[in-house]
């Protein structure tokens, strides 16, 4: 036995050298980076699991966190320790062989803020550090003990706002995606407001030893910097209204070329862009930055002057493809619209043609739509698009088909239909298409594995009725900041995932409500930028304490600048009476795309709808959040679906090989690692999203001895 495991270790070490990959030292056995490697391949060369034995995969261990709720994290595994983050943003280290807790950092109280997609790991000799964020704080923890490293920043943490201009100090700045480690730097994604008053979305590199800012790239150019001519205002980065263009989805790193590939978010406010006329560089871009200095090497903009929140949702994949008989180091970006853009990693040249196509013009006063948008000629899109739908695509399962057809006929279905006072059907929806889970890749063979949503949403604007004399200050603040999700009448939209705020005081204390407004919760951003006086008025409105005080004159905060003439009417899914998608299935898909040719190899529905399965309907696919992992020897693992399963597919055919019902749905990406002589598959099951039950388990699977 001893000898066998020694032998196994020897084989692994030799294979490890043989298969040395840009991903890192022990790419073969560990899962040292977010999504597996710095190229974000979601890829493993482990081969103990095969298509033949996969059916005998069993739960090897379970870890229960003390707190319940959504976990989007992709754990990392270094040696025999697995590092992850719970729903309440507690960081933990587990023995990767048994699931036993080694240390935990953070309190058990359900904190607010966003969910976390994981942690980053850095080492130099025996100095091993785990980096993670909670709110605006970036912490450095000792990876052996979980204790803060006191020499980093102040008492083991820095405030991410320390690297931003002073104007960002009282704004909503957090990070939900792990930073990218390069040499002694950690380069940080940021999550900012998408409404009025977002901070500028600088890409910042901090020193892992001291916490000092090493460099920053201004995605919102400062006065005099290149790109500033695309905003209509030389001081746009100081605007009290316009901001963002932040990298929130994470980035990929080519260690050999020393290049960071950074997808950037849309400019805020999202849906009405009169205050930012122009292309808005460098929002909605893929940036290639020198990883040592942050200097821009090349960029490509996916959406000019975004009015749809169509920013790239996931880190790009670094992948090698063969074009014209030559091997090319490429970078591929999946998008919410269902397009895949592929570039030469060094030059930024697209590997397939992209056409600038004319798109419809906005009718909203003040709005200047950009006249064209880039559309790849190849590969074909992987998700259906509203402009190709007909009434035949209204769900056959909808009991209220006739009323859905009426709404469908009334709505604007053109590709890039601009926001207007009429409803537009947004398909793929606000989240995509591809979502934050991103694509898995075989980095050497040039194949991309993409899971995608096919959920149509409605997009409609209304005239801002701030001027309505009947509104209290609190209600006006509410409409400006909250109604987009919680609806004008505060009823929310359960089906679309936004809670009702009616009678909120019977459920939450004022302190709790205040904290939620300041810090955000789940996908809700915080609103520290609302001035205290107005926040008090908002609280009075929410707790129904407002008197009938009329708005007599513009209050200090209703300065002209903060006034937006049009407002988004609320994120609403296009659903039938039963709460199922109003368009026909598939509602979620999984596909393999060969980037050598630009052709799809296969496509299958991903996930099942229980109520329809009972009626004998074939697999419908479901909404899915979280990505896949693929193995060199032909497997693909994915959870992500609303139905709460984790599945294994044949990577070459899309055939389902194994499925397992998890205790709660896993809106997260699995990890594969090897520890203690065994291969494991692990996944975080937090549920909560899409109305599913909450969970608290990290589960690892292995083959039976
Ligand atoms: C981008 C969408 C969005 C915006 C804008 C938004 N919220 Fe929320 N809000 C949510 C979501 C989603 C939740 C549920 C979060 C969770 O539990 O994970 C939530 C939860 C809440 C809760 C807790 C509800 C409960 O029953 O636990 C309160 C209170 C709240 N929001 C108030 C506000 C206020 C006040 C504003 C405006 C200042 C606002 N929200 C703006 C999306 C939003």
Boltz pocket constraint, residues with backbone or C-beta under 6 A from the ligand:
constraints:
  - pocket:
      binder: B
      contacts: [[A, 477], [A, 478], [A, 481], [A, 482], [A, 483], [A, 484], [A, 485], [A, 486], [A, 497], [A, 498], [A, 499], [A, 500], [A, 501], [A, 504], [A, 507], [A, 508], [A, 513], [A, 516], [A, 517], [A, 521], [A, 522], [A, 523], [A, 524], [A, 525], [A, 527], [A, 538], [A, 542]]
      max_distance: 6.0
